[in-house]
Amino acid sequence: MVEAVGNRTDPSLLSGNPPLITVITICYQSVEYLEHCIQSVVNQTSDNFEYLIIDGGSTDGSVDIIKKYEDHLAYWHSKPDRGLSHAFNQGLEHATGQWVIFLNSDDYFSSSTVLSKLSAVLNENEDKDVVFGQVQRVSREHEPVSLEVPMGQPFDWSEFLKRDTIPHPSSFTNMNFIRRVGPFDESYRIAIDYEFYLRGGRGLKVLFWPELVSHMREGGISRIHRRACLDEWIRALNHHHASSALFIAIYGNYLRLRLIVRDYLASLRGKGE
């Protein structure tokens, strides 16, 4: 186990003022992409953020990369955890910013000015629970290519009940909201952030910022384990009584059927190759 407090070089921290933004990277055995993620954070032109890295006890060289950037970190550790939601909560325990964004090891900021641009937006929207921008899905090569147009649109609660429309790699969550609803639920392994925002109910205060915030590499856990993610999504909707039980049952079965058809068609394509 390795645990360390980095050198807090942020001027706002040195002056005793908390940073506006806390960026948290969760990683485990992520040596292939971790440095790209870290560089996208430490090269930001903003001077009003802190950076935390929560590593799950990697043995693949990830820790060596983290140590390489230790002077830029407010906190980091490398030790086993109970899963992704537990790692998220460990990050929150050390966060001191007013806004928190989780930029995991497969993700990276779209430019070096993202946090500078967002700082003004966040300062003007202190009453919001979450502010999010667009995210673009890219391939997994070291020189990734875009796989589709950026995702993200103005928030609508009824659409949120049908699919997760708040992409966590581009979402800044107000610490006041986190204090109000509590930490992430460790019983969820995949639909973690979806369940988290459902707690806000129809009164969830959301602002969409129509610019690209981050890139997300293809192959995240929610895409690999689609059926398990769907099961957790349905469980979260039922737990929070977010809609009628009839709607959840009908729409959930519709999505399950879509997955079955998609997998069947994919198997046919595989046999034809």
C-alpha positions as CSV (number, residue, x, y, z in Angstrom):
1,M,0.0,0.0,0.0
2,V,1.2,3.5,-0.9
3,E,-0.3,6.6,0.4
4,A,1.0,10.1,0.0
5,V,0.0,13.8,0.2
6,G,1.3,15.6,-2.7
7,N,2.9,19.1,-2.8
8,R,0.0,21.5,-2.9
9,T,1.4,23.9,-5.4
10,D,-1.9,25.5,-6.3
11,P,-1.7,29.2,-5.3
12,S,-5.2,29.2,-3.9
13,L,-4.3,26.4,-1.6
14,L,-1.1,28.1,-0.5
15,S,-3.2,31.2,0.4
16,G,-5.5,29.1,2.5
17,N,-8.5,29.3,0.1
18,P,-10.1,26.1,-1.1
19,P,-9.9,25.4,-4.8
20,L,-12.9,25.9,-7.0
21,I,-12.6,22.5,-8.6
22,T,-11.4,19.0,-7.5
23,V,-10.4,16.7,-10.3
24,I,-10.3,13.0,-9.2
25,T,-8.8,10.2,-11.3
26,I,-9.7,6.6,-10.4
27,C,-7.4,4.0,-11.8
28,Y,-6.3,0.4,-11.5
29,Q,-3.8,-1.4,-13.7
30,S,-4.1,1.5,-16.1
31,V,-0.5,2.0,-17.1
32,E,-1.4,2.1,-20.8
33,Y,-3.5,5.3,-20.7
34,L,-2.9,6.8,-17.2
35,E,-0.2,9.3,-18.2
36,H,-2.2,10.7,-21.0
37,C,-5.0,11.4,-18.6
38,I,-2.7,12.9,-16.0
39,Q,-1.1,15.2,-18.6
40,S,-4.4,16.5,-19.7
41,V,-5.0,17.6,-16.1
42,V,-1.7,19.0,-15.0
43,N,-1.3,21.0,-18.2
44,Q,-4.5,23.0,-17.5
45,T,-4.0,26.7,-17.7
46,S,-6.3,27.2,-14.6
47,D,-4.6,27.7,-11.3
48,N,-7.8,27.1,-9.2
49,F,-8.1,23.4,-9.0
50,E,-6.6,20.5,-7.1
51,Y,-5.9,17.0,-8.4
52,L,-6.3,13.7,-6.6
53,I,-5.5,10.2,-7.8
54,I,-7.1,7.1,-6.2
55,D,-5.3,3.9,-7.4
56,G,-6.7,0.5,-6.4
57,G,-3.3,-1.1,-5.7
58,S,-1.9,-1.4,-9.3
59,T,1.2,-3.5,-9.9
60,D,1.6,-2.7,-13.6
61,G,3.7,0.4,-13.3
62,S,0.9,2.8,-12.7
63,V,2.3,3.9,-9.4
64,D,5.6,4.9,-11.0
65,I,3.7,7.2,-13.4
66,I,1.8,8.7,-10.5
67,K,5.0,9.4,-8.6
68,K,6.4,11.1,-11.7
69,Y,3.7,13.8,-11.3
70,E,3.5,13.8,-7.5
71,D,4.4,17.5,-7.2
72,H,1.1,18.3,-9.1
73,L,-1.1,16.2,-6.7
74,A,-2.9,17.4,-3.6
75,Y,-3.3,13.7,-2.6
76,W,-2.9,10.2,-4.0
77,H,-2.8,6.7,-2.8
78,S,-2.4,3.2,-4.1
79,K,-4.2,0.5,-2.1
80,P,-6.9,-2.1,-2.6
81,D,-10.5,-0.9,-2.5
82,R,-14.0,-2.5,-2.5
83,G,-14.8,-1.4,-6.0
84,L,-15.4,1.7,-8.1
85,S,-18.0,3.3,-5.9
86,H,-15.7,2.8,-2.9
87,A,-12.9,4.4,-4.8
88,F,-15.1,7.4,-5.7
89,N,-15.9,7.8,-2.0
90,Q,-12.3,7.7,-1.1
91,G,-11.7,10.5,-3.5
92,L,-14.5,12.6,-2.0
93,E,-13.0,12.1,1.5
94,H,-10.0,14.1,0.4
95,A,-11.7,16.6,-1.9
96,T,-11.7,20.3,-0.8
97,G,-13.1,22.0,-3.9
98,Q,-16.6,23.4,-4.4
99,W,-17.1,21.3,-7.5
100,V,-15.9,17.8,-8.2
101,I,-15.3,16.0,-11.5
102,F,-14.2,12.4,-11.9
103,L,-11.9,12.0,-14.9
104,N,-10.9,8.3,-14.9
105,S,-7.8,6.9,-16.4
106,D,-9.3,6.1,-19.8
107,D,-10.5,9.7,-20.1
108,Y,-8.8,13.0,-20.8
109,F,-9.7,16.7,-21.0
110,S,-10.3,18.0,-24.6
111,S,-8.0,21.0,-24.2
112,S,-5.7,22.7,-21.7
113,T,-8.2,25.6,-21.2
114,V,-11.3,23.5,-20.2
115,L,-11.0,24.3,-16.5
116,S,-10.3,28.0,-17.1
117,K,-13.5,28.2,-19.2
118,L,-15.6,26.3,-16.8
119,S,-14.4,28.3,-13.8
120,A,-16.5,31.3,-14.9
121,V,-19.5,29.1,-15.7
122,L,-19.3,27.4,-12.3
123,N,-18.9,30.7,-10.4
124,E,-22.1,32.0,-12.1
125,N,-24.1,28.9,-11.2
126,E,-23.4,28.2,-7.6
127,D,-27.0,27.2,-7.1
128,K,-26.8,24.3,-9.5
129,D,-26.3,20.7,-8.4
130,V,-24.4,19.7,-11.5
131,V,-23.0,21.4,-14.5
132,F,-22.0,19.2,-17.5
133,G,-20.6,19.7,-21.0
134,Q,-20.1,17.4,-24.0
135,V,-18.0,14.3,-24.1
136,Q,-16.6,12.6,-27.2
137,R,-16.1,8.8,-27.5
138,V,-12.8,7.9,-29.0
139,S,-10.9,4.7,-30.0
140,R,-8.4,3.1,-27.6
141,E,-5.3,3.7,-29.7
142,H,-2.5,5.9,-28.3
143,E,-3.5,8.3,-31.0
144,P,-7.2,7.9,-30.7
145,V,-9.7,8.8,-33.4
146,S,-13.3,10.1,-32.8
147,L,-16.0,7.4,-33.1
148,E,-19.0,9.7,-33.1
149,V,-20.0,13.3,-32.7
150,P,-19.8,14.8,-29.2
151,M,-22.5,13.6,-26.8
152,G,-24.5,16.0,-24.6
153,Q,-27.6,18.1,-24.8
154,P,-29.8,20.2,-22.5
155,F,-31.0,18.3,-19.5
156,D,-34.5,16.9,-19.4
157,W,-35.7,14.8,-16.4
158,S,-38.0,12.6,-18.5
159,E,-35.1,11.7,-20.8
160,F,-32.9,11.1,-17.9
161,L,-35.3,8.4,-16.7
162,K,-34.8,6.6,-20.0
163,R,-31.0,6.8,-20.2
164,D,-28.1,8.3,-18.4
165,T,-27.8,11.8,-20.0
166,I,-25.2,13.2,-17.5
167,P,-21.8,11.9,-18.7
168,H,-19.5,11.7,-15.7
169,P,-16.3,12.6,-17.5
170,S,-17.7,16.0,-18.3
171,S,-19.8,16.6,-15.2
172,F,-19.0,19.0,-12.3
173,T,-20.9,18.2,-9.2
174,N,-21.5,20.7,-6.5
175,M,-20.2,19.7,-3.2
176,N,-23.3,21.0,-1.6
177,F,-25.3,18.4,-3.5
178,I,-22.9,15.7,-2.4
179,R,-23.3,16.7,1.3
180,R,-27.1,16.7,0.8
181,V,-27.5,13.3,-0.7
182,G,-24.5,11.5,0.8
183,P,-21.7,9.3,-0.7
184,F,-21.9,6.9,-3.6
185,D,-23.8,3.7,-2.9
186,E,-21.3,0.8,-2.8
187,S,-24.0,-1.8,-3.7
188,Y,-23.9,-0.4,-7.2
189,R,-20.9,-1.6,-9.3
190,I,-21.7,0.1,-12.7
191,A,-24.7,2.5,-12.7
192,I,-23.0,4.4,-9.8
193,D,-23.4,8.0,-11.0
194,Y,-26.8,7.3,-12.4
195,E,-28.2,6.2,-9.0
196,F,-26.3,9.1,-7.4
197,Y,-28.1,11.8,-9.5
198,L,-31.4,10.1,-9.2
199,R,-31.4,11.1,-5.6
200,G,-31.9,14.7,-6.6
201,G,-35.4,13.8,-8.0
202,R,-37.3,16.1,-10.3
203,G,-35.8,19.0,-8.5
204,L,-32.3,18.2,-9.6
205,K,-30.7,21.5,-10.7
206,V,-28.7,20.9,-13.9
207,L,-26.9,23.2,-16.3
208,F,-25.7,22.0,-19.7
209,W,-22.6,23.8,-21.1
210,P,-22.6,23.2,-24.9
211,E,-18.9,22.8,-25.4
212,L,-16.6,19.8,-25.4
213,V,-15.1,19.0,-22.0
214,S,-13.5,15.6,-22.3
215,H,-12.8,12.5,-24.4
216,M,-13.8,9.0,-23.3
217,R,-12.1,5.9,-24.7
218,E,-14.3,3.2,-26.0
219,G,-14.8,0.1,-23.8
220,G,-15.9,1.4,-20.5
221,I,-17.4,-0.9,-17.9
222,S,-21.0,0.1,-18.7
223,R,-20.5,-0.8,-22.3
224,I,-18.8,-4.1,-21.6
225,H,-21.3,-5.2,-19.1
226,R,-24.5,-3.8,-20.6
227,R,-26.9,-6.2,-19.1
228,A,-25.6,-5.8,-15.6
229,C,-25.6,-2.0,-16.1
230,L,-29.3,-2.2,-17.2
231,D,-30.2,-4.3,-14.2
232,E,-28.7,-1.7,-11.8
233,W,-30.3,1.1,-13.7
234,I,-33.7,-0.5,-13.2
235,R,-33.0,-1.2,-9.6
236,A,-32.1,2.4,-9.0
237,L,-35.3,3.7,-10.7
238,N,-37.4,1.4,-8.5
239,H,-35.5,2.2,-5.4
240,H,-36.0,5.9,-5.8
241,H,-39.6,5.6,-7.1
242,A,-38.4,7.8,-10.0
243,S,-41.3,6.7,-12.2
244,S,-44.2,4.3,-12.1
245,A,-43.4,0.7,-11.5
246,L,-45.4,-0.2,-14.7
247,F,-43.3,2.2,-16.8
248,I,-40.0,0.9,-15.4
249,A,-41.1,-2.7,-16.0
250,I,-42.2,-2.1,-19.6
251,Y,-39.3,0.1,-20.6
252,G,-36.8,-2.1,-18.8
253,N,-38.1,-5.2,-20.7
254,Y,-37.9,-3.3,-23.9
255,L,-34.3,-2.5,-23.3
256,R,-33.5,-6.0,-22.4
257,L,-35.1,-7.2,-25.6
258,R,-33.0,-4.7,-27.6
259,L,-29.8,-6.1,-26.0
260,I,-30.8,-9.7,-26.8
261,V,-31.5,-8.8,-30.4
262,R,-28.2,-6.8,-30.7
263,D,-26.2,-9.7,-29.3
264,Y,-27.9,-12.1,-31.6
265,L,-27.2,-10.0,-34.7
266,A,-23.6,-9.6,-33.6
267,S,-23.2,-13.4,-33.3
268,L,-24.6,-13.8,-36.8
269,R,-22.1,-11.3,-38.1
270,G,-19.3,-13.1,-36.3
271,K,-20.3,-16.4,-38.0
272,G,-20.3,-14.8,-41.4
273,E,-16.7,-13.6,-41.1
